[in-house]
Amino acid sequence: MKRSTTIGVAVAVALCAGLALRPASRAQTSPAPVQQPAVSARFAFGGNVAQVPAEFIGNLILLPVRVNQGQPSLFELNSTAPVSSADPQRAAELGIANLQAPVLNLSGVDISLPNLGEIANNDFAARLGRAYQGTIGDDVFAGVVMEIDYARQTVRIYDPAGYRYSGAGKSFPLIFHDGMPVIRAKVDVNGRKSGEALFVLNTALEASLVISDKFAQQHHLFSSHMKTIAVGPGEMNVSGNAVVARIESFQIGPYEIEMPLATFAQGKLPGDDDKEIAGEIGGGMLRRFTVIFDYVRQQLILDPNGEIRSDDHEDMSGISVAASGPGLKTFTVTQVRPGTPAASAGVETGDVIAGVDEEAAADMTVDAIRALFHQVGHKYKLLIDRNGKTLTINVQMRRLL
C-alpha cells in the first residue's frame, strides 16, 4: 500500500480536518551566494546591535514594530515569508496602505525597506487568539544578523558588518530556496533512517518537524502500524491532512533529538518543488537552541539551551480549540478525537470552553488553554457552554503517543 493511501486511512479514522493553506514554494534550492540585501538597518546611538522585547506565543515570535514612527503593532517573525508585509486592515487603520520606502522602527534599530506589502493571514487569529497585524520576512533577515534566544525569549538584531560570533554553538552552512533558509539534517523513523536531507527553517511553524508526503514515500518512513493522532484544524500552519507521530530521532550535525514529534503532511509545503527538500523544522525544534540566522555569511549557528533534551509533549486531551468573538475570548471546540480523554468525558464539537478549573475564559488565552492540555497526568474541570446550558466536565490528561 502506498504511504499516501496509508495516511489517508489514518486521517479518516482520526477525523482529521484540513488546515490553513500555506504559501506555495517559490524556486529551486541553490547554494549560490545571497544577493546584496535591499534593506538597510540603522542602529541607535551609532551602535551595531539592538535587543528587541519580543513576545513569544508558544514557539512563535512576535516583535513590536512601528511603521514610520506610527502606532505600535506586533509583527510575526517568519523566515519563510518572501517579504515583510502588513495586514491590509491594519495598514488601513494606520494609514500606511500603499506606502513606499517604509521604515520599520524596532527597539534600538530602524530598518528601511523598498516597500511593505499588504497580505492577510486569515487563520492567524483563530490559532493564536490575537489579531494578525503583519510579518517580518526574508527581506529583513537578509539585511541583518538575527539572533533568537528561545530560553530567554529575546531577539537581538546585529549589523552584519560588525558581527562576530564567539560562543560555543556550532555553525552550519545555509542553502537558500528563493530566500528561505534550508539546512541539512537526518531523520530516523522507527529504524528507517533517511540519510541527510534538506529541511526549510520556519520560525512561524509551531510544530517541531514536518515531513513531506513525497519524502516519506521515497524513504518508506511511514507505516500503518505507527501510533498517530490527527492534527486538529487551525492548530498548526500546515496545509492539507496530517497526522502526528513520535519518531526515533532527528539529528542536525552533532545535535541528536530523541523521540521528537513529527507531523506527516499530505499538503504542499514550502520547497516542495525541490525533490531534495524533505520538510520543515519549526519552533518546537528550534526552541532547544539559541538560533542565529546570518544570511550574509550563509550560516546558521545553533547553541543548545536547557531544553535540548526535553520531551515534546503532544496534546493529551483530544480537543482542538479555536478563538473567535469579541477580544478572541470565545474558545470553541472544533474537534474531539475519538478514543481520547475528552471523548470519554463527553466533550462535544461545538462546545464553548467558558473556564478551566476556577479560571474564567475571559482571563485566559487560547494558547494558555492548549498549554494546559499538554500537561501529562493533570485533571481539569472544564466549564462548558452547550446550546445555552452550562455543564461541568472533568477531563484527565494522558499520553496519546
Buried (B, 14 or more C-beta within 10 A) or exposed (E): EEBBEBBBEBBEBBBBBBBBBBEEBBBEBEEEEBEEBEBEBEBEEEEBBBBBEBBBBBBBBBBBBBBBEBEEBBBBBBBBBBBBBBBEBBBEBBEBBEBEEBBBBBBBBBBBBEBBBBBEBEBBBBBBBBBBBBBBBBBBBBBBBBBBBBBEEBBBBBBBEEBEBEEEBBBBEBBBBBBBBBBBBBBBBBEBBBEEBBBBBBBBBBBBBBBBBBBBBBBEBBEEEBEBBBBBBBBBBBBBBBBBBBBBBBBBBEBEBBEBBBBBBBBBBBBBBBEBBBBBBBBBBBBBBBBBBBBBBBBBBBBBBEEBEEEBBBBBBBBBBBBBEEEBBBBBBBBBBEEBBBBBBBBBEEBBBBBBEEEEBEEBBBBBBBEBBBEEEBEBEBBBBBEEEEBEBEBBBBEBB
